[in-house]
């Protein structure tokens, strides 16, 4: 019993140290990134057309003042670098942290390519990679990681709360890929207001970090809180008015890795609960696209839903902070379900 308590104390200390280390490193990297970003003009280009081709008149009007000043993008490089360095040096493990780290790097690579095209573009059109191409690239990453998860780690089951494990066999591979793609895109869609995605993602990783701690998976917990620590630095500078944006390099990295963490903690079915706001955001975009294609009319004034709320008069900061509140409540419910549903 004393050894068990000792292990828990060491695990908590390790997790806390990783989180603080990532925070400090991200703070150190921030002025370096800022200098380079302003020197080489990493300005975020405003989109002028939607994924369905029409002009984004409402979106452009809502954010006209923001894009009057040059705001750098690709700041996700800061926290991605901090997470990678801290994990590789102090928390790398084949069974627990290799996969979420690989997903983070893979998602960051896809997002980085999109951001570079955005920066080098003329600001017209969608200003980046086509959605279909990004989808295909992230899908390939998900399939590769899913194969590794099934073939090398040997996991072929998912856990259903209050019921038990369900054996999927090789079907765990496409499921793994679907989760990676869905979560990556949901976080990317949510990254539309100052501080919104950064705050929500840190809450979600914190929740899964707590679940991992309760399961005794201290290395996964350490990874989760490494992300939280690095993101706290980013959110400090990204809250309204934002000094910079994370860009797709940040949102895809965080989203793809979050999906992997949910699978590794055997909490996949809790992901829609803990990530409730991401589900709502992605769902509102899907509903809008489907309605326009099928019924030739819009459900929301502007999608995703955070832009709709802006359009009906909510200040940007109110939308962000109320979504944070929803995120905290959803995370609490998710952790509670993990405890009562047999995940621990």
Secondary structure as a PSIPRED ss2 file (coil, helix, strand):
# PSIPRED VFORMAT (PSIPRED V4.0)

   1 X C   1.000  0.000  0.000
   2 X H   0.000  1.000  0.000
   3 X H   0.000  1.000  0.000
   4 X H   0.000  1.000  0.000
   5 X H   0.000  1.000  0.000
   6 X H   0.000  1.000  0.000
   7 X H   0.000  1.000  0.000
   8 X H   0.000  1.000  0.000
   9 X H   0.000  1.000  0.000
  10 X H   0.000  1.000  0.000
  11 X H   0.000  1.000  0.000
  12 X H   0.000  1.000  0.000
  13 X H   0.000  1.000  0.000
  14 X H   0.000  1.000  0.000
  15 X H   0.000  1.000  0.000
  16 X H   0.000  1.000  0.000
  17 X H   0.000  1.000  0.000
  18 X H   0.000  1.000  0.000
  19 X H   0.000  1.000  0.000
  20 X H   0.000  1.000  0.000
  21 X H   0.000  1.000  0.000
  22 X H   0.000  1.000  0.000
  23 X H   0.000  1.000  0.000
  24 X H   0.000  1.000  0.000
  25 X H   0.000  1.000  0.000
  26 X H   0.000  1.000  0.000
  27 X H   0.000  1.000  0.000
  28 X H   0.000  1.000  0.000
  29 X H   0.000  1.000  0.000
  30 X H   0.000  1.000  0.000
  31 X H   0.000  1.000  0.000
  32 X H   0.000  1.000  0.000
  33 X H   0.000  1.000  0.000
  34 X H   0.000  1.000  0.000
  35 X H   0.000  1.000  0.000
  36 X H   0.000  1.000  0.000
  37 X H   0.000  1.000  0.000
  38 X H   0.000  1.000  0.000
  39 X H   0.000  1.000  0.000
  40 X C   1.000  0.000  0.000
  41 X C   1.000  0.000  0.000
  42 X C   1.000  0.000  0.000
  43 X E   0.000  0.000  1.000
  44 X C   1.000  0.000  0.000
  45 X C   1.000  0.000  0.000
  46 X C   1.000  0.000  0.000
  47 X C   1.000  0.000  0.000
  48 X C   1.000  0.000  0.000
  49 X E   0.000  0.000  1.000
  50 X C   1.000  0.000  0.000
  51 X C   1.000  0.000  0.000
  52 X C   1.000  0.000  0.000
  53 X C   1.000  0.000  0.000
  54 X C   1.000  0.000  0.000
  55 X E   0.000  0.000  1.000
  56 X C   1.000  0.000  0.000
  57 X H   0.000  1.000  0.000
  58 X H   0.000  1.000  0.000
  59 X H   0.000  1.000  0.000
  60 X H   0.000  1.000  0.000
  61 X H   0.000  1.000  0.000
  62 X H   0.000  1.000  0.000
  63 X C   1.000  0.000  0.000
  64 X C   1.000  0.000  0.000
  65 X C   1.000  0.000  0.000
  66 X H   0.000  1.000  0.000
  67 X H   0.000  1.000  0.000
  68 X H   0.000  1.000  0.000
  69 X C   1.000  0.000  0.000
  70 X C   1.000  0.000  0.000
  71 X C   1.000  0.000  0.000
  72 X E   0.000  0.000  1.000
  73 X C   1.000  0.000  0.000
  74 X C   1.000  0.000  0.000
  75 X C   1.000  0.000  0.000
  76 X H   0.000  1.000  0.000
  77 X H   0.000  1.000  0.000
  78 X H   0.000  1.000  0.000
  79 X H   0.000  1.000  0.000
  80 X H   0.000  1.000  0.000
  81 X H   0.000  1.000  0.000
  82 X H   0.000  1.000  0.000
  83 X H   0.000  1.000  0.000
  84 X H   0.000  1.000  0.000
  85 X H   0.000  1.000  0.000
  86 X H   0.000  1.000  0.000
  87 X H   0.000  1.000  0.000
  88 X H   0.000  1.000  0.000
  89 X H   0.000  1.000  0.000
  90 X H   0.000  1.000  0.000
  91 X C   1.000  0.000  0.000
  92 X C   1.000  0.000  0.000
  93 X C   1.000  0.000  0.000
  94 X C   1.000  0.000  0.000
  95 X C   1.000  0.000  0.000
  96 X C   1.000  0.000  0.000
  97 X C   1.000  0.000  0.000
  98 X H   0.000  1.000  0.000
  99 X H   0.000  1.000  0.000
 100 X H   0.000  1.000  0.000
 101 X H   0.000  1.000  0.000
 102 X H   0.000  1.000  0.000
 103 X H   0.000  1.000  0.000
 104 X H   0.000  1.000  0.000
 105 X H   0.000  1.000  0.000
 106 X H   0.000  1.000  0.000
 107 X H   0.000  1.000  0.000
 108 X H   0.000  1.000  0.000
 109 X H   0.000  1.000  0.000
 110 X H   0.000  1.000  0.000
 111 X H   0.000  1.000  0.000
 112 X H   0.000  1.000  0.000
 113 X H   0.000  1.000  0.000
 114 X H   0.000  1.000  0.000
 115 X H   0.000  1.000  0.000
 116 X H   0.000  1.000  0.000
 117 X H   0.000  1.000  0.000
 118 X H   0.000  1.000  0.000
 119 X H   0.000  1.000  0.000
 120 X H   0.000  1.000  0.000
 121 X C   1.000  0.000  0.000
 122 X C   1.000  0.000  0.000
 123 X C   1.000  0.000  0.000
 124 X C   1.000  0.000  0.000
 125 X C   1.000  0.000  0.000
 126 X C   1.000  0.000  0.000
 127 X C   1.000  0.000  0.000
 128 X C   1.000  0.000  0.000
 129 X C   1.000  0.000  0.000
 130 X C   1.000  0.000  0.000
 131 X H   0.000  1.000  0.000
 132 X H   0.000  1.000  0.000
 133 X H   0.000  1.000  0.000
 134 X H   0.000  1.000  0.000
 135 X H   0.000  1.000  0.000
 136 X H   0.000  1.000  0.000
 137 X H   0.000  1.000  0.000
 138 X H   0.000  1.000  0.000
 139 X H   0.000  1.000  0.000
 140 X H   0.000  1.000  0.000
 141 X H   0.000  1.000  0.000
 142 X H   0.000  1.000  0.000
 143 X H   0.000  1.000  0.000
 144 X H   0.000  1.000  0.000
 145 X H   0.000  1.000  0.000
 146 X H   0.000  1.000  0.000
 147 X H   0.000  1.000  0.000
 148 X H   0.000  1.000  0.000
 149 X H   0.000  1.000  0.000
 150 X H   0.000  1.000  0.000
 151 X H   0.000  1.000  0.000
 152 X C   1.000  0.000  0.000
 153 X C   1.000  0.000  0.000
 154 X C   1.000  0.000  0.000
 155 X C   1.000  0.000  0.000
 156 X C   1.000  0.000  0.000
 157 X E   0.000  0.000  1.000
 158 X E   0.000  0.000  1.000
 159 X E   0.000  0.000  1.000
 160 X E   0.000  0.000  1.000
 161 X C   1.000  0.000  0.000
 162 X C   1.000  0.000  0.000
 163 X C   1.000  0.000  0.000
 164 X E   0.000  0.000  1.000
 165 X E   0.000  0.000  1.000
 166 X E   0.000  0.000  1.000
 167 X E   0.000  0.000  1.000
 168 X C   1.000  0.000  0.000
 169 X H   0.000  1.000  0.000
 170 X H   0.000  1.000  0.000
 171 X H   0.000  1.000  0.000
 172 X H   0.000  1.000  0.000
 173 X H   0.000  1.000  0.000
 174 X H   0.000  1.000  0.000
 175 X H   0.000  1.000  0.000
 176 X H   0.000  1.000  0.000
 177 X H   0.000  1.000  0.000
 178 X H   0.000  1.000  0.000
 179 X H   0.000  1.000  0.000
 180 X H   0.000  1.000  0.000
 181 X H   0.000  1.000  0.000
 182 X H   0.000  1.000  0.000
 183 X H   0.000  1.000  0.000
 184 X H   0.000  1.000  0.000
 185 X H   0.000  1.000  0.000
 186 X H   0.000  1.000  0.000
 187 X H   0.000  1.000  0.000
 188 X H   0.000  1.000  0.000
 189 X H   0.000  1.000  0.000
 190 X H   0.000  1.000  0.000
 191 X C   1.000  0.000  0.000
 192 X C   1.000  0.000  0.000
 193 X C   1.000  0.000  0.000
 194 X C   1.000  0.000  0.000
 195 X C   1.000  0.000  0.000
 196 X H   0.000  1.000  0.000
 197 X H   0.000  1.000  0.000
 198 X H   0.000  1.000  0.000
 199 X H   0.000  1.000  0.000
 200 X H   0.000  1.000  0.000
 201 X H   0.000  1.000  0.000
 202 X H   0.000  1.000  0.000
 203 X H   0.000  1.000  0.000
 204 X H   0.000  1.000  0.000
 205 X H   0.000  1.000  0.000
 206 X H   0.000  1.000  0.000
 207 X H   0.000  1.000  0.000
 208 X H   0.000  1.000  0.000
 209 X H   0.000  1.000  0.000
 210 X H   0.000  1.000  0.000
 211 X H   0.000  1.000  0.000
 212 X H   0.000  1.000  0.000
 213 X H   0.000  1.000  0.000
 214 X H   0.000  1.000  0.000
 215 X H   0.000  1.000  0.000
 216 X C   1.000  0.000  0.000
 217 X C   1.000  0.000  0.000
 218 X H   0.000  1.000  0.000
 219 X H   0.000  1.000  0.000
 220 X H   0.000  1.000  0.000
 221 X H   0.000  1.000  0.000
 222 X H   0.000  1.000  0.000
 223 X H   0.000  1.000  0.000
 224 X H   0.000  1.000  0.000
 225 X H   0.000  1.000  0.000
 226 X H   0.000  1.000  0.000
 227 X H   0.000  1.000  0.000
 228 X H   0.000  1.000  0.000
 229 X H   0.000  1.000  0.000
 230 X H   0.000  1.000  0.000
 231 X H   0.000  1.000  0.000
 232 X H   0.000  1.000  0.000
 233 X H   0.000  1.000  0.000
 234 X H   0.000  1.000  0.000
 235 X H   0.000  1.000  0.000
 236 X H   0.000  1.000  0.000
 237 X H   0.000  1.000  0.000
 238 X H   0.000  1.000  0.000
 239 X C   1.000  0.000  0.000
 240 X C   1.000  0.000  0.000
 241 X C   1.000  0.000  0.000
 242 X C   1.000  0.000  0.000
 243 X C   1.000  0.000  0.000
 244 X E   0.000  0.000  1.000
 245 X C   1.000  0.000  0.000
 246 X C   1.000  0.000  0.000
 247 X H   0.000  1.000  0.000
 248 X H   0.000  1.000  0.000
 249 X H   0.000  1.000  0.000
 250 X H   0.000  1.000  0.000
 251 X H   0.000  1.000  0.000
 252 X H   0.000  1.000  0.000
 253 X H   0.000  1.000  0.000
 254 X H   0.000  1.000  0.000
 255 X H   0.000  1.000  0.000
 256 X H   0.000  1.000  0.000
 257 X H   0.000  1.000  0.000
 258 X H   0.000  1.000  0.000
 259 X H   0.000  1.000  0.000
 260 X H   0.000  1.000  0.000
 261 X H   0.000  1.000  0.000
 262 X H   0.000  1.000  0.000
 263 X H   0.000  1.000  0.000
 264 X H   0.000  1.000  0.000
 265 X C   1.000  0.000  0.000
 266 X C   1.000  0.000  0.000
 267 X C   1.000  0.000  0.000
 268 X H   0.000  1.000  0.000
 269 X H   0.000  1.000  0.000
 270 X H   0.000  1.000  0.000
 271 X H   0.000  1.000  0.000
 272 X H   0.000  1.000  0.000
 273 X H   0.000  1.000  0.000
 274 X H   0.000  1.000  0.000
 275 X C   1.000  0.000  0.000
 276 X H   0.000  1.000  0.000
 277 X H   0.000  1.000  0.000
 278 X H   0.000  1.000  0.000
 279 X H   0.000  1.000  0.000
 280 X H   0.000  1.000  0.000
 281 X H   0.000  1.000  0.000
 282 X H   0.000  1.000  0.000
 283 X H   0.000  1.000  0.000
 284 X H   0.000  1.000  0.000
 285 X H   0.000  1.000  0.000
 286 X H   0.000  1.000  0.000
 287 X H   0.000  1.000  0.000
 288 X H   0.000  1.000  0.000
 289 X H   0.000  1.000  0.000
 290 X H   0.000  1.000  0.000
 291 X H   0.000  1.000  0.000
 292 X H   0.000  1.000  0.000
 293 X H   0.000  1.000  0.000
 294 X H   0.000  1.000  0.000
 295 X C   1.000  0.000  0.000
 296 X C   1.000  0.000  0.000
 297 X C   1.000  0.000  0.000
 298 X C   1.000  0.000  0.000
 299 X C   1.000  0.000  0.000
 300 X C   1.000  0.000  0.000
 301 X C   1.000  0.000  0.000
 302 X C   1.000  0.000  0.000
 303 X C   1.000  0.000  0.000
 304 X C   1.000  0.000  0.000
 305 X H   0.000  1.000  0.000
 306 X H   0.000  1.000  0.000
 307 X H   0.000  1.000  0.000
 308 X H   0.000  1.000  0.000
 309 X H   0.000  1.000  0.000
 310 X H   0.000  1.000  0.000
 311 X H   0.000  1.000  0.000
 312 X C   1.000  0.000  0.000
 313 X C   1.000  0.000  0.000
 314 X C   1.000  0.000  0.000
 315 X C   1.000  0.000  0.000
 316 X H   0.000  1.000  0.000
 317 X H   0.000  1.000  0.000
 318 X H   0.000  1.000  0.000
 319 X H   0.000  1.000  0.000
 320 X H   0.000  1.000  0.000
 321 X H   0.000  1.000  0.000
 322 X H   0.000  1.000  0.000
 323 X H   0.000  1.000  0.000
 324 X H   0.000  1.000  0.000
 325 X H   0.000  1.000  0.000
 326 X H   0.000  1.000  0.000
 327 X H   0.000  1.000  0.000
 328 X H   0.000  1.000  0.000
 329 X H   0.000  1.000  0.000
 330 X H   0.000  1.000  0.000
 331 X H   0.000  1.000  0.000
 332 X H   0.000  1.000  0.000
 333 X H   0.000  1.000  0.000
 334 X H   0.000  1.000  0.000
 335 X H   0.000  1.000  0.000
 336 X H   0.000  1.000  0.000
 337 X H   0.000  1.000  0.000
 338 X H   0.000  1.000  0.000
 339 X H   0.000  1.000  0.000
 340 X H   0.000  1.000  0.000
 341 X C   1.000  0.000  0.000
 342 X C   1.000  0.000  0.000
 343 X C   1.000  0.000  0.000
 344 X C   1.000  0.000  0.000
